[in-house]
Amino acid sequence: MDTPITKGPPPSLAASFAVRHDGENLPGNEWVLPVGEEVRLVISMTHESDRVICLTEFAVEKAEGPSGQTARVLRRDETVLREGRRIYEVTWDGRDEQGSRVAPARYRLVATLQTDAVECGASNGAVEGYGLGQLDVSGYDGR
């Protein structure tokens, strides 16, 4: 006998984000910024649920193709967050983890949160990914 599936609302997101560049708020997650020698962003993360956030990571990945192809991790924070807001500053110079200039293309700025690991002592837990916007290195020749 088949067990009936009970439908309900999707779980609430653990956080919301706002991104600023040169003192200006960037709208939603549809923005594209050119990257010259580097780009500096201020990211405000507000805790939105009753879940514990155990890990916050900001990275860039190639916009075309499957997600998860990280070019570079920009910031990793293992501070436990139960409520409130955090401000992060991130800088990207258009280089990958090995220090080489990435191929000319658009790259997604993504935030990944690990939530609900048992008081953050366990390595498992729910993982949530957020697309924050795009960075474009196609117009920069590295000089």
SELOTOR-395276 format. One record per residue: residue number from 1; residue in one letter; chain; x, y, z of N, C-alpha, C in turn. Coordinates in Angstrom, 3 decimals. Layout:
<pts>
[NUM "A" "A" [X Y Z] [X Y Z] [X Y Z]] ...
</pts>
This chain:
<pts>
[1 "M" "A" [0.843 -1.164 0.000] [0.000 0.000 0.000] [0.894 1.234 0.000]] [2 "D" "A" [0.552 2.209 -0.840] [1.320 3.444 -0.928] [0.968 4.380 0.222]] [3 "T" "A" [1.995 5.017 0.731] [1.788 6.011 1.784] [1.408 7.328 1.130]] [4 "P" "A" [0.328 7.967 1.586] [-0.061 9.244 0.974] [1.000 10.319 1.243]] [5 "I" "A" [1.179 11.181 0.269] [2.137 12.283 0.404] [1.385 13.493 0.925]] [6 "T" "A" [1.876 14.036 1.999] [1.279 15.222 2.568] [2.053 16.436 2.074]] [7 "K" "A" [1.347 17.342 1.447] [1.999 18.545 0.938] [1.836 19.671 1.939]] [8 "G" "A" [2.838 20.494 1.990] [2.795 21.657 2.860] [3.635 22.761 2.253]] [9 "P" "A" [3.717 23.874 2.922] [4.529 24.969 2.383] [6.007 24.590 2.418]] [10 "P" "A" [6.792 25.142 1.511] [8.231 24.862 1.553] [8.828 25.434 2.829]] [11 "P" "A" [9.944 24.889 3.281] [10.564 25.437 4.486] [11.018 26.870 4.248]] [12 "S" "A" [11.003 27.641 5.315] [11.455 29.021 5.179] [12.969 29.050 4.972]] [13 "L" "A" [13.421 30.072 4.286] [14.852 30.229 4.071] [15.515 30.662 5.368]] [14 "A" "A" [16.758 30.268 5.536] [17.475 30.575 6.771] [17.900 32.034 6.841]] [15 "A" "A" [18.102 32.691 5.674] [18.632 34.060 5.700] [18.187 34.830 4.468]] [16 "S" "A" [18.314 36.131 4.562] [18.140 36.995 3.391] [19.403 37.838 3.265]] [17 "F" "A" [19.639 38.354 2.064] [20.886 39.068 1.776] [20.607 40.388 1.083]] [18 "A" "A" [21.462 41.364 1.347] [21.484 42.631 0.618] [22.949 42.917 0.296]] [19 "V" "A" [23.200 43.371 -0.941] [24.574 43.603 -1.396] [24.739 45.064 -1.772]] [20 "R" "A" [25.881 45.645 -1.344] [26.221 47.040 -1.668] [27.567 47.088 -2.376]] [21 "H" "A" [27.676 48.039 -3.313] [28.936 48.281 -4.026] [29.104 49.788 -4.160]] [22 "D" "A" [30.247 50.298 -3.754] [30.516 51.741 -3.789] [29.399 52.547 -3.136]] [23 "G" "A" [28.878 52.052 -2.018] [27.854 52.761 -1.262] [26.448 52.659 -1.825]] [24 "E" "A" [26.271 51.940 -2.914] [24.958 51.798 -3.550] [24.400 50.396 -3.321]] [25 "N" "A" [23.098 50.319 -3.015] [22.435 49.019 -2.915] [22.276 48.427 -4.306]] [26 "L" "A" [22.608 47.164 -4.457] [22.414 46.475 -5.726] [21.053 45.787 -5.686]] [27 "P" "A" [20.248 45.934 -6.750] [18.870 45.432 -6.716] [18.768 43.917 -6.816]] [28 "G" "A" [18.096 43.298 -5.856] [17.819 41.871 -5.899] [19.051 41.040 -6.178]] [29 "N" "A" [18.915 40.077 -7.071] [20.062 39.254 -7.450] [20.264 39.261 -8.963]] [30 "E" "A" [19.738 40.287 -9.629] [19.817 40.383 -11.090] [20.938 41.299 -11.572]] [31 "W" "A" [21.743 41.812 -10.697] [22.783 42.775 -11.084] [24.003 42.076 -11.684]] [32 "V" "A" [24.737 42.856 -12.503] [25.996 42.406 -13.093] [27.003 43.544 -12.913]] [33 "L" "A" [28.137 43.230 -12.287] [29.189 44.227 -12.086] [30.432 43.831 -12.873]] [34 "P" "A" [31.053 44.789 -13.560] [32.326 44.475 -14.206] [33.431 44.375 -13.157]] [35 "V" "A" [34.376 43.471 -13.396] [35.522 43.316 -12.504] [36.747 43.818 -13.258]] [36 "G" "A" [37.361 44.866 -12.751] [38.613 45.334 -13.319] [39.732 44.662 -12.553]] [37 "E" "A" [40.518 45.464 -11.844] [41.563 44.862 -11.013] [40.968 44.130 -9.826]] [38 "E" "A" [39.848 44.638 -9.295] [39.133 43.955 -8.227] [37.790 44.625 -8.018]] [39 "V" "A" [36.909 43.916 -7.342] [35.616 44.465 -6.969] [35.424 44.189 -5.476]] [40 "R" "A" [34.935 45.194 -4.760] [34.682 45.073 -3.319] [33.190 45.210 -3.066]] [41 "L" "A" [32.672 44.281 -2.277] [31.245 44.269 -1.971] [31.036 44.165 -0.466]] [42 "V" "A" [29.950 44.747 0.002] [29.527 44.607 1.393] [28.215 43.837 1.354]] [43 "I" "A" [28.188 42.718 2.064] [27.018 41.845 2.056] [26.425 41.810 3.462]] [44 "S" "A" [25.146 42.145 3.542] [24.415 42.085 4.806] [23.560 40.829 4.796]] [45 "M" "A" [23.770 39.965 5.790] [22.988 38.737 5.904] [22.129 38.828 7.155]] [46 "T" "A" [20.826 38.655 6.994] [19.891 38.692 8.113] [19.330 37.300 8.338]] [47 "H" "A" [19.446 36.807 9.557] [18.921 35.495 9.936] [17.404 35.566 9.877]] [48 "E" "A" [16.774 34.613 9.176] [15.334 34.685 8.909] [14.513 33.548 9.499]] [49 "S" "A" [15.109 32.627 10.219] [14.327 31.476 10.687] [14.779 31.050 12.074]] [50 "D" "A" [14.165 29.974 12.561] [14.541 29.458 13.872] [15.690 28.462 13.782]] [51 "R" "A" [16.217 28.238 12.581] [17.329 27.308 12.414] [18.657 27.972 12.760]] [52 "V" "A" [19.592 27.173 13.197] [20.939 27.654 13.514] [21.768 27.618 12.234]] [53 "I" "A" [22.471 28.707 11.938] [23.393 28.735 10.801] [24.778 28.400 11.339]] [54 "C" "A" [25.369 27.338 10.814] [26.648 26.837 11.315] [27.830 27.275 10.460]] [55 "L" "A" [27.584 27.519 9.180] [28.654 27.865 8.250] [28.090 28.802 7.195]] [56 "T" "A" [28.813 29.875 6.920] [28.464 30.802 5.851] [29.671 30.897 4.936]] [57 "E" "A" [29.447 30.710 3.634] [30.547 30.778 2.681] [30.111 31.582 1.464]] [58 "F" "A" [30.988 32.487 1.012] [30.753 33.249 -0.201] [31.793 32.829 -1.223]] [59 "A" "A" [31.337 32.575 -2.458] [32.247 32.113 -3.506] [31.786 32.655 -4.853]] [60 "V" "A" [32.670 32.555 -5.841] [32.306 32.855 -7.223] [32.425 31.566 -8.026]] [61 "E" "A" [31.476 31.383 -8.935] [31.481 30.215 -9.807] [31.051 30.661 -11.193]] [62 "K" "A" [31.470 29.946 -12.201] [31.131 30.295 -13.577] [29.623 30.313 -13.750]] [63 "A" "A" [29.090 31.372 -14.356] [27.644 31.533 -14.493] [27.051 30.558 -15.499]] [64 "E" "A" [27.774 30.237 -16.557] [27.293 29.276 -17.542] [27.642 27.871 -17.080]] [65 "G" "A" [26.731 26.964 -17.269] [26.995 25.587 -16.876] [26.417 25.288 -15.509]] [66 "P" "A" [26.675 24.070 -15.014] [26.098 23.658 -13.733] [26.680 24.455 -12.570]] [67 "S" "A" [25.859 24.666 -11.557] [26.358 25.366 -10.376] [27.289 24.441 -9.603]] [68 "G" "A" [28.073 25.017 -8.723] [28.981 24.233 -7.907] [30.397 24.158 -8.448]] [69 "Q" "A" [30.661 24.757 -9.617] [32.016 24.786 -10.154] [32.702 26.043 -9.641]] [70 "T" "A" [33.163 25.973 -8.409] [33.710 27.145 -7.730] [35.031 27.569 -8.334]] [71 "A" "A" [35.118 28.856 -8.680] [36.380 29.426 -9.148] [37.221 29.843 -7.946]] [72 "R" "A" [36.549 30.393 -6.923] [37.284 30.843 -5.746] [36.343 31.075 -4.567]] [73 "V" "A" [36.746 30.610 -3.401] [36.029 30.916 -2.166] [36.547 32.271 -1.693]] [74 "L" "A" [35.633 33.218 -1.468] [36.022 34.563 -1.062] [36.033 34.744 0.448]] [75 "R" "A" [35.142 34.057 1.116] [35.037 34.216 2.577] [34.352 32.998 3.152]] [76 "R" "A" [34.847 32.519 4.278] [34.253 31.377 4.979] [34.163 31.748 6.451]] [77 "D" "A" [32.973 31.605 7.024] [32.743 31.979 8.414] [32.052 30.821 9.122]] [78 "E" "A" [32.707 30.269 10.129] [32.137 29.156 10.882] [31.547 29.608 12.212]] [79 "T" "A" [31.292 30.904 12.340] [30.654 31.440 13.540] [29.198 31.008 13.573]] [80 "V" "A" [28.754 30.470 14.694] [27.368 30.031 14.850] [26.466 31.262 14.953]] [81 "L" "A" [25.389 31.253 14.163] [24.445 32.370 14.169] [23.053 31.833 14.459]] [82 "R" "A" [22.489 32.255 15.586] [21.141 31.826 15.977] [20.098 32.884 15.655]] [83 "E" "A" [20.522 34.126 15.575] [19.614 35.225 15.242] [20.454 36.451 14.904]] [84 "G" "A" [19.790 37.449 14.348] [20.467 38.712 14.102] [20.987 38.878 12.680]] [85 "R" "A" [21.982 39.747 12.574] [22.493 40.156 11.277] [24.012 40.167 11.302]] [86 "R" "A" [24.624 39.838 10.191] [26.079 39.894 10.036] [26.404 40.704 8.786]] [87 "I" "A" [27.497 41.428 8.837] [27.990 42.186 7.692] [29.315 41.565 7.267]] [88 "Y" "A" [29.433 41.273 5.969] [30.656 40.689 5.413] [31.185 41.603 4.322]] [89 "E" "A" [32.487 41.772 4.276] [33.126 42.446 3.154] [33.880 41.395 2.359]] [90 "V" "A" [33.652 41.386 1.049] [34.349 40.445 0.179] [34.979 41.210 -0.979]] [91 "T" "A" [36.120 40.731 -1.414] [36.846 41.317 -2.543] [37.209 40.196 -3.494]] [92 "W" "A" [37.060 40.469 -4.793] [37.497 39.490 -5.791] [38.287 40.197 -6.864]] [93 "D" "A" [39.426 39.617 -7.195] [40.332 40.192 -8.189] [40.294 39.455 -9.527]] [94 "G" "A" [39.283 38.624 -9.733] [39.171 37.899 -10.993] [40.127 36.727 -11.103]] [95 "R" "A" [40.631 36.262 -9.956] [41.571 35.141 -9.963] [40.947 33.929 -9.283]] [96 "D" "A" [41.440 32.738 -9.663] [40.943 31.503 -9.077] [41.736 31.151 -7.820]] [97 "E" "A" [41.478 29.986 -7.261] [42.143 29.537 -6.023] [43.658 29.439 -6.179]] [98 "Q" "A" [44.141 29.194 -7.404] [45.588 29.069 -7.636] [46.249 30.402 -7.947]] [99 "G" "A" [45.458 31.479 -8.001] [46.011 32.797 -8.274] [46.073 33.145 -9.743]] [100 "S" "A" [45.549 32.283 -10.617] [45.531 32.553 -12.052] [44.271 33.328 -12.426]] [101 "R" "A" [44.404 34.197 -13.413] [43.257 34.945 -13.909] [42.242 33.961 -14.505]] [102 "V" "A" [40.964 34.117 -14.151] [39.929 33.231 -14.687] [39.651 33.583 -16.143]] [103 "A" "A" [39.035 32.662 -16.854] [38.669 32.893 -18.252] [37.641 34.022 -18.329]] [104 "P" "A" [37.709 34.838 -19.389] [36.712 35.902 -19.558] [35.307 35.309 -19.635]] [105 "A" "A" [34.442 35.728 -18.741] [33.067 35.224 -18.677] [32.359 35.940 -17.534]] [106 "R" "A" [31.106 35.576 -17.335] [30.362 36.033 -16.158] [30.455 34.956 -15.093]] [107 "Y" "A" [30.554 35.405 -13.843] [30.653 34.516 -12.693] [29.571 34.892 -11.695]] [108 "R" "A" [28.941 33.874 -11.095] [27.924 34.100 -10.064] [28.596 34.299 -8.721]] [109 "L" "A" [28.086 35.244 -7.957] [28.444 35.364 -6.554] [27.397 34.573 -5.796]] [110 "V" "A" [27.837 33.566 -5.049] [26.903 32.699 -4.340] [27.221 32.668 -2.847]] [111 "A" "A" [26.176 32.492 -2.072] [26.319 32.270 -0.636] [25.810 30.865 -0.355]] [112 "T" "A" [26.549 30.130 0.447] [26.134 28.794 0.863] [26.077 28.777 2.381]] [113 "L" "A" [24.955 28.305 2.905] [24.776 28.210 4.350] [24.591 26.760 4.735]] [114 "Q" "A" [25.227 26.347 5.806] [24.949 25.039 6.387] [24.149 25.316 7.653]] [115 "T" "A" [22.996 24.661 7.761] [22.113 24.911 8.905] [21.780 23.615 9.615]] [116 "D" "A" [21.383 23.759 10.841] [20.789 22.683 11.626] [21.690 21.500 11.926]] [117 "A" "A" [22.988 21.624 11.771] [23.852 20.548 12.256] [23.720 20.567 13.778]] [118 "V" "A" [23.798 19.434 14.406] [23.543 19.339 15.848] [24.501 20.271 16.582]] [119 "E" "A" [23.944 21.420 16.972] [24.720 22.467 17.647] [26.061 22.735 16.965]] [120 "C" "A" [26.066 22.508 15.671] [27.217 22.808 14.811] [28.447 21.970 15.117]] [121 "G" "A" [28.291 20.917 15.873] [29.407 20.018 16.118] [29.495 18.921 15.078]] [122 "A" "A" [28.379 18.686 14.379] [28.351 17.630 13.362] [28.644 18.232 11.998]] [123 "S" "A" [29.163 17.419 11.107] [29.490 17.909 9.769] [28.297 17.850 8.825]] [124 "N" "A" [27.214 17.223 9.252] [26.047 17.162 8.383] [25.052 18.247 8.761]] [125 "G" "A" [24.094 18.438 7.931] [23.066 19.436 8.153] [22.519 19.851 6.803]] [126 "A" "A" [21.511 20.679 6.821] [20.931 21.157 5.571] [21.858 22.195 4.952]] [127 "V" "A" [21.920 22.199 3.624] [22.740 23.174 2.900] [21.811 23.985 2.018]] [128 "E" "A" [21.926 25.304 2.096] [21.125 26.200 1.273] [22.061 27.052 0.433]] [129 "G" "A" [21.727 27.212 -0.843] [22.521 28.054 -1.729] [21.709 29.245 -2.190]] [130 "Y" "A" [22.353 30.388 -2.301] [21.709 31.634 -2.695] [22.539 32.287 -3.800]] [131 "G" "A" [21.911 32.620 -4.920] [22.580 33.406 -5.953] [22.415 34.880 -5.624]] [132 "L" "A" [23.527 35.605 -5.493] [23.448 37.002 -5.064] [23.576 37.994 -6.210]] [133 "G" "A" [24.157 37.595 -7.331] [24.363 38.488 -8.471] [25.480 37.942 -9.331]] [134 "Q" "A" [25.930 38.754 -10.307] [26.983 38.280 -11.209] [28.114 39.290 -11.334]] [135 "L" "A" [29.301 38.749 -11.540] [30.516 39.543 -11.751] [31.047 39.208 -13.143]] [136 "D" "A" [31.380 40.238 -13.913] [31.770 40.045 -15.306] [33.243 40.402 -15.495]] [137 "V" "A" [34.047 39.413 -15.880] [35.484 39.656 -16.122] [35.799 39.632 -17.620]] [138 "S" "A" [34.779 39.659 -18.476] [35.040 39.549 -19.918] [35.666 40.797 -20.521]] [139 "G" "A" [35.526 41.941 -19.886] [36.075 43.163 -20.475] [37.433 43.569 -19.933]] [140 "Y" "A" [38.049 42.783 -19.089] [39.315 43.149 -18.454] [40.437 42.303 -19.039]] [141 "D" "A" [41.498 42.939 -19.495] [42.590 42.183 -20.137] [43.758 41.923 -19.200]] [142 "G" "A" [43.658 42.298 -17.926] [44.693 41.982 -16.957] [45.850 42.958 -16.901]] [143 "R" "A" [45.807 44.021 -17.662] [46.907 44.997 -17.626] [46.682 46.065 -16.601]] 
</pts>
